[in-house]
Amino acid sequence: MQAMSKKQKKHLRELSGRCYELEMSEALNDLFDYFQKWKKGKIDVWDLNERIHQHHNGTARSLYNFYEVVRNPQNAVAHGVAKGIIEMDDIQKDCHQFVERLIEYHKK
């Protein structure tokens, strides 16, 4: 496999950032559902507080660690494709070789 060019690295970093944003948006939508339940009186303030705590210390922290701490754009993009966050068509053709082998890993 050839070395990745600066342009390819930049493209994969941008896609990784988009995957992070989309995955965090999905997680926040789930949290927002609990805010709506609280507003409607279906759950109390303590249940909502617990969900916020779980989001912050669980989901948000896991996503941060995966996308920001590890900082492996090829892995993040492959994860995004495997989870259906982005499509292969979103990836420039010259970058496919860097993520294709990782996609199967993330599907498991």
Phi, psi and omega in degrees: 000139180284161177289151181279135178281166177299321179296318179293317178300316180298315180300314181292325175296318179296317178295322177299316178298321178293319177299317179300312180298315181293320180291321177293321178300319178297317179295320179290329175297320176298317178295321179300324177302322179290325175297319178295319177298320178296314180299326181275359179080014181279336173226158180267175183299328182288324175295317178297315179301319178297319178296320178297315179300314179298319179297311184296312184274347181250275186301307184298319180293319178297315179296316178301313180299318182292313186272326186257318184283311181290320177048061175237091186301323179298316180295317180295319180292318177298319176300316179299319178292314182299324180272357180080017179286319174229170180249159175302328179297339178285343184263131177302141183305321183287357177254353182304319183300335183275345183241339186304315182292336182277337182298314180299322178301316182285342177286338182282000000 
